Amino acid sequence: MARQIGKMLNGKDPKIVNGPEVLTSTLVKVKKNVRNLFADAENDQRLLGDASDLHVIIFDEIDAICKSRGSTSDCSGVRDSIVNQLLTKIDAILRPGRLEVQIEISLPDENGRVQILQIHTNKMKESSFLAPDVNLQELAARTKNYSGAELEGVVKSAVSFALNRQLSLDDLTKPVDEESIKVTMDDFRRAIPDIVPAFGACTDDLERCRLNGMVECGDRHKHIYQRAVLLVEQVKSSDRSPLVTCLLEGPSGSGKSSLAATVGIDSDFPYVKIISAEAMIGLHENTKCVQIAKVFEDAYKSPLSIIILDNIERLLEYVAIGPRFSNLISQTLMLLLKRTPPKGKKLLVFGTTSELGFLDSIGFCDTFSVTYNVPTLKTADAKKVLEQLNVFADEDLDAAAEALNDMPIKKLYMVIEMAAQGEHGGSSHAIFSGQAKININHFYDILKDTVRY
């Protein structure tokens, strides 16, 4: 788009500078290159005055070099020197009189995606390489939050699938019959999962939160899921509540993260992201805050978004002895949880915690619209889970369920896995395939050695 604007202005051919490449040279050379970018324009202005031609300079990914001075952790000051050099040419980069006109290029809507797909498939259609069953409207509907570059990637991936059909693995030297190449709708359907949008739902991360899937485990868990789904519908349909926040609290292993992940997957929202402490291991507080804020900023670019704050006490670096926690991260999250999304954008935030008392003591719970307790399993709940797993004999089912009373669902799965190995190991395949059942006495032995929380 920047190139097209440059052409429309009837100026000289634009100079295109890639931000990250600027940092690959020595500091002296970088500063010289920055000065040289403006040299032609300055010479024309000096010689021709107002009659000089328009010079266009395009900084691609300018954010890679133009960070706030003093904000980077490197002690060399290279980035600060580059910014200073730019400031001598461009009277603080975003202040009035400098780069004062800012235009946001948002993600394309469905109609925009149709047009982009038409552009990238136009030559294929003219050359009869595009099969008649290809429905661009359907593809646009299935590629929510895809950028133009990602849509181009989908088209290229679909073409590669079509080409692979013409290749012979038995004879790689066999020429490809170009006339028979057809990119079909099935090729596009296979290509879409291969191209993961930067602003899409992180399905893999969400699926990792529910490795055992979701099972029917009682009326209370079902009730909480239904309430969470109602919040999803509220965010979708209501214009009065663009921001809804929900805290899921309960004992460790009670299924809070799995529940939130399932709601996120079932919501069909185009942007679903999970923020967890495990993704920030080794990072400093400031860096964590920046990453958290970026997830929220990315969410504001999507019409419908869900963010899951998993294990909030770990995000806050909470330690009971002291107690100790990161006030910087805490304040960042509380501000973001109260920040209303831009007009036309809607956001649903789920938080999970096993330390409700701690969060309440620092005023964190007040930032959530609603709070639901995700309980441990009672005897009737455990029986429902065991019935679905089908690993106990009918006569042992009630006794096993009674023994699992008041146990978190995650711990139940672990106990069942341990018991399924048998006394000497190697029995799990037969048990989970229905060929054998868990010995109730061995199950009791496993349970005695297991801490419930």
N, C-alpha and C positions, 0 to 999 in steps of 0.2 A: 504494500500500500504506500509506503514511504517513497518507493521508486516511482510509482505512478503519479504521485503528487508532484515529485520533482520534474517529471516530463510535462505535466500540465502547466507548470510555471514557465515553461519555455526558457529555462536557464541552461547553463552548461551541464554536461554530463555529471551526475552526482558522484561525489567521492564517498565510498562506503567503507566505514571503519568498523571492524569487529572488536568489541570491547575486550574479551578475554585475550585476544591476540596482542593487544597493546602491552599486556603485562609479561609477555614472553621475552622481551628484549631488556637490555640494561637500562638503568634509570636515565643516563645521559641520552641514550638513543631514543628512549620513549619520549622524553621532553622535547627533543629535536623534532621527532615525527609529529607531535601535537602542534608545534609551531608551523611546520611545513604544510599542515592541512589548511591553514588559513593564509598561507603566503600568497597564493595566486589571487585570492580575493582582495587582499590588502594591496597588492601591486596594481591590480586593475583600478581599485578605488583611488589610488595615489595618482595614476596616470590619466584616467578617464573621468574621474569624479562620478557624478550621477549618471553618466552615460555608460558606465561599466555594466557588463553582463551580470546576471544573477548567478551566484555560485551556491550550489546545494551540497551540504555535507550530511551524510546519514551515519549516525552512531548506532550501530546494532548492538543491543544488550549493553547500553551505556551504564546500567546499574552495576555491572561487573567492576567498573573502575570508579564511578562517581558515588562513593559512599561518604557519609558524613565524616568530616575530618576528625581524627582521634577516636573513631568508633571501631577501628580494626585492632587486632591484638598483636600484629607484627610490629617489631621494634625498628624496622628499617625505614618506615615512613614513606615507602615507595608510592602507595596509593595517595597519600596526602600530597606528595609532590606533583603527581599527575593532576589531581583536582586543582591544586594551586595554579598549575600551568594552564589548565582549561579556563580558570576564572580570569586569567589575564586577557583571554580572548573573548570569553562570554561573560559579559558584565555580571550569583550563587544560584546556581544553576536553575532553580525553580522560582526565583523571585521575579517580581514584575520588572520588565525590561530585559530579561534574559530568556530562558525557555518558559515563557509565561503562558503560552497556549498549550494546554494539555488535553489530548483527545484519547479517551479510553476505547480501545478496540475490544469489545466484549466477545464472549463466546457466541458463535452463530446460533440463532434459533432454528426451529425445524425448517422453515422456509429458506433460511440462509444455507442450511446444510444441503437442501435439495439443489440449490443453485451451485454450490461448491462441487457437489458430486456430478452435476451436469457438465461443469467445466472440465473435470478430470476424466470424464468418460466420453466426452464429445468426439474426440478423434477415434476412439474405439468404435463408437456408433457409426461414424461416417465410413469406417473401414470394414464394417460388418463383423467386427470381432465381439460385439456385445450381443448376448443372447436376448431374444424377445421377452423372456420371462423375468428379466431384471426390472425390479420395481424400486425406483429411486426414492419414492415417497415412503415406502416401508423401511428402506435403509436409513433414511433420515430420522424416522421415528425411533429406530433401534440404536442410534448413535448419539444419545443425549450427552451433552457436555463435551463432544469431540471438537477440537479446533480444526482449522483448515488444513494444517500440516498432518494432523492425525487422520483426517478423512482421506487425504492423499495417500497416506500409508495403507489405509484399508483397501483402496483401489489397487495399489501396487501389489499388496498381498494377494488379493483376489486374482490378479493377472498371473502371479507366480503359481497359484494352484491350477489355473487353466493350462499353463505351460507344462507343468509336471505331468499332466494327463497325456501329453503328447510325447513325453520322453520314454524311451525304452531302457529299462535297467539292464536288460540282457545285451543290448547293443547301443552303447552311448554314442557311437559314431553315426548312428542312423539319423539322417536329416529330419528336421521337424517340418511337418506339413502345415505351413502357415494358414492355408485356406481353411483348414479344419479346426483352427483354434477358436473357441467360443468361451467367453467369460460369462458364466451362468449365475443365477441368483444364489445357488448353493455355494459357489465359490465365495461370494460376498458374505454369506452367513458364516462360513468357516473362517473368513479373514477377520471379522469383527472381534472375536475373542483374542486374536493375536495382537491386536493394537489396543493397549490399555490407555485410556485417556488420563492425562495428568490431573484433570479435575473430575474424575469419575469415582465410582464406588470401589473401594479397595476390598474386593470380594475375598481375595486370598487371606488377608489379615483377619477379616470377619469370620471366615470359615475356621481359622485356627482357634478362634474363641469357642467353637462348639464342635470339637473333634468327634464327639460321640453323637452328634446330631441333637435333635430335640425330641424328647419323648413326653408322653402324657404322664405327668407326675402329680396329679391332684388338683382340686378345685382352686386352691389358693394361688398356685403358680399360674393356672389358666386365667384366673381373674386379673392378675397383674399384667399378663400378656395382653389381655383384651383392653385393659385401661391404657396400656402403652400404644396399642393400635389406634385407640380413639384420639390420642394426642397427635398421632401421625395425620389422621383425618382432619383434626382441628387446624393443624398447620397448613394442610393442603387447601382447605376450603374457606378459612376465616381470614378476612382482611384486618381484623382488629387485634390479632395476636401473631405478628410476624416472628416473634421470638417466644419459644416455649422451652422450659428447662425442667428436667425430671431427674431426681436422685433415687437410685436403687441401692438400698442399704440392707445388710444382712451378714450373717457369719461367713467366714472365708469358705469358698467352695460351694456356696448355696445356689450358684447358677446365675449370678447377676450379669456377668459379662456375656454368657451365652444368650441370655434373654435379650439384652440390649443389641447384640450382634444379629440375632434372629429378626428382631423388629426392623433393624436397619436393612437387612437383605430383603425382607418381605415388603418393605415400604415402596420399593421401586423408585426411590429418590435418585436423581442422577449423580448426586455428590454425597458419599458416605465415607467418612474418615474416622479412624480410631487413633486417639492420642494415648500412648502408654509409656510408662517409665522405661521399659525394656528397649525401646527405640532410641533412648537418650542416654544410654550408659556412657559414663565418662565425660559428659558434657558439663560445662559450667552453667551456673544459674542464668546468666545473661543469654547464653546461647539457647538454653531450653525455652526461655521466655520468647525469644525471636521465633523459634520453630513453632511454638504453640500459637503465637499471634499470626504466623503465616497460614496455618491451617484455617483459622477463622477468616482471614482475609480472602483466602481462596474460596471459602464457603460463600462469601458475599458476592462472588461472581456467578454463582449458580442460582437459578430461581428457587429450587427446593434443596435443602441440605440437611444432613444429620451428622453431628459430631459426637463421638463417644469418648468421654474422659474416663478411661479405665483405671481402676485402683487409684483413686485420687490421693490417698495418703502417701502412696509411693511417689507420685508426681511431685508432691510437696516435700519429699525427703523427710517424712515424719519418723521420729524416733521417740519412743515412749519415755526413755530415760532423759530427764531434763525438764519438760519435753523439748525437743528440738525439731524445727521445720523451717522451710525456706519462706520467709515472709515476702520476698520478691516474687516468687512464682505464685504464691497465694494471692497477692494483690493483683497480679496480671490476670489470673483466672477469674477472680471476682469481678474485675472491670469488664472483661470480655463477656462474661455471663450476663451482665446487665446492659451490654451495648446493643441497641436496636439495629438490626440489619438495614442496609439502604432500601429505599423505596422499590417495591417490586420483588424483593428478595425475602425468603422465609427460611428460618433456621430452627431446628429442633436439636437440643443438646441432652444427652443422657450421661449421667455420672454414676460411677459405682464405687462403693466404699464398704469396708468392714470396720471402720472406726468412726461411727456416727457421733459418739461423744466428743471426740477430738475436733471434728469438723464443726460441731455445734458450739464448742467453746471458743473458737476463733471467728465465729460469725459466718462461716462458709455456707452453712445450710440455708441461711436466709436468701442466698442468691438463686435458689431453685424454686420454681413455681410449685411443684408437688414432690412429695417424697413417698416412696413405697417400700415396704419391708418385704424382702425376699427370704422366706423362712427355710428352716431345715425340713426334712421329710418326716412326717409322722408315719405310724404303722400302715395306715390305709394308703398313704402316698407311696411308701416303699413297696407295698404289695403291687400297686399298679405298674411300677417300673419293672419289678421282677417278672410280672406276667408277660410284659413285652419282651424282656430279655430271654425268657423261657430257658433258664439254666438250672432250675430246681424241679425236683419231682413234685407232683401235686400235693402229696402228703407232707412235704417239708416246706411248702410255700408260706403258710401262715407263721410258722415258727421262725423262718428266716426274716420275714417282714417285721415281726415283733422285735427281733434282735437288732434290726436296723433302725428302730425308732429314734427320732431326733438326730438323724445323721444327714450332713450335707450331701447333695446329689453327686458332687465330684468325688467325695470320699467313698460313697457307695460304689461307684464305678471301679475305684481302685481296689476295694475289698473284693468285689466280684472277680476282677481280673486276677488277683492273687490266689483266690480260692479255686479259680478255674484251672490253674496250673497243675492242681493235684498235689499229692504228698511228695511225689518224686519228679514232678515236672512233665511237660509234654502232653498234657491232657486238654489244653485249651481249644485246640482245633475240633476235637470230637464234641466238646461241650457246646461251643458256640455254633456248631453245625447241626446240633440237635441229636447227635448220636449217643450222647451220654449226659449225665446230670451231675451237678456238684454234690459231693458228699457232705451232708449237713454237719457231721462231727468235725470234719476238716475245716469247714466254714467257721464253726465256733472257735476253733483253735486260732485261725487267722484273725478273727474279730477280737479275741482277747489281747492280741499283741498290737492292736491298732488304736491310735489316739484319735478320738472323734473329731477334734478341732485342731 
